[in-house]
Amino acid sequence: MKMVIEHGKSWIEEDSWSEKNVTRTQYSYNGMFLFNVADTQESRHRCAKYLLSLRKHEYKYMCFFSKNEDVFEFINWIAANKYTFVDNSSILDLKDGAYDFHGNLNEYSASFMYRIYDTRIVNKIISQLTSHGIEIKQD
């Protein structure tokens, strides 16, 4: 499968932090939503980081933020420390053709967000969580 990253139309909106107008552009990957990028240096650097993460994980998923870049190392770390999710019912959401695996932990402030484009990775995440006795509910 050919990997195609494309950008959509841009639009202008007020940035709530700076209270200035910024131009945002939506990026997609093989027709699935990736992220929106503002015309700021910080946003462009974040975009580059996300694209490197997507490439590193063979275009199957990317890490927006987490203690571990690798989703399976993160799950092993959670299990090894016997940590629990703040809310098991909303940590895996299907949005715009991709799954978001996201949330936080009760015992340790470790918010995380991974966007997953391969259902086999989603199934592996569910399997790994289940093997560690961690149940999740999908939306």
N, C-alpha and C positions, 0 to 999 in steps of 0.2 A: 504494500500500500504506500503510495506516495504521500509524503508529509507536506501539507500545504498550510502555511500560516499566512493569513490575510487580514487586512484591516478594512473596517467598514467606514461608513460616513462619519464625519466629525461633527460635533455640536458644541455650542458654547453654553456654559452654565457658571453660576457663582460658586466659588470654592468656599465652603463653610469655615475653613481655618483662616484663610487669608482675606476673605471677603472681597476677592477680586474675581473677575471673569477669567475662566480658563477654557481652553479648547480640549475636549476629550475625544478620544478615538477608541472604538471597540475593536479588539483583536479576536480572531477566531482561528480554530485549528480544525481543518477538514470539516468545516461547517458548524463546529461546536464552540461555544463561548469560552474564551480564555480569560480575558480581563479587559478593563477600560484603562487607557493611559491618558494622563493629563499632559499638557505641554509644559511640564516643569522638569528641571534637571533631576530632582528626586524621583519623580514618577518614571522617567525614562531609565534611571538606574535600577529601579524595582522591576521594570519590564524586562531589562536585560538579565537580571537575576532569575526571574521566573522562566524565561526562555532557556537559560542554561540548565536550570533544574529539569525542565521538560526534556531537554536533549539528553541530559545525564541519565535519566530514567527511561530512555529509549522511546520517548513520546507516549508513554503509558500513563504517567502521572507527573505532577509537579508539586513541590512544597512551597506554599506561600510563607508559612512560619511554623516553627516547631523546635523543640529541643534537639531533635534528630532530623536531618535531611531525608534519611531513608525511613519510609513508613514502617517497615518491618522491624528495624532496630528500635524505633519508637515504641512499638507494641511490646517488644521483648523487655524494654526498660520499664514500661508500665507494669507488666506482669511480674518481673523480678522484684519490684518494690511493692507489689500488692496494692497499687493505686487504683482508684475507681473514677469513672467519669462523672461529671457533675450531672449530666442528663443523658442517659442511655437512649432515650427515644428520639433524639434529634442529631445524633453524631454522624449519620450517613444519609444524605439527601441527594435525590436525583434532580438536577437542574440543567436545563438547556443541553441535554444529551450527555452530560458528564455527572459523576458523583462527587459531592463534596464530603470528605471525611474531616470533621471539625468538632471542636469543643474545648473543654478544659477539664482539669482533674480536681477532685475534692481535696486531696491531701497535699498538693504541691501545685503552685501556680505555673501551669505549663500549657497555655493555650496553644492550639495547633490547628492548621488547616492544610489539607492536601486536596487537590483537584485531580480526579482519576478518570481517565478516558478509556480504560480497558476493563471490561466486566470481569475478565479473569483475575485481575488484580483485586477488584472488589470482593470477589468470591474468596480469594486467598486471605484477604484481610479478615473477612467474617470467619473463615475457618481458623485462622491463627488466634483471633480473639476467643472463639469458642473453645479451642484447645486449651486456652489458659483459664477457662471458666468464666470468661467475660461475655455476658449476653448483651446483644444490642437489638434494637428494633429499628427497622427501616421505615422511612416515610414514603 
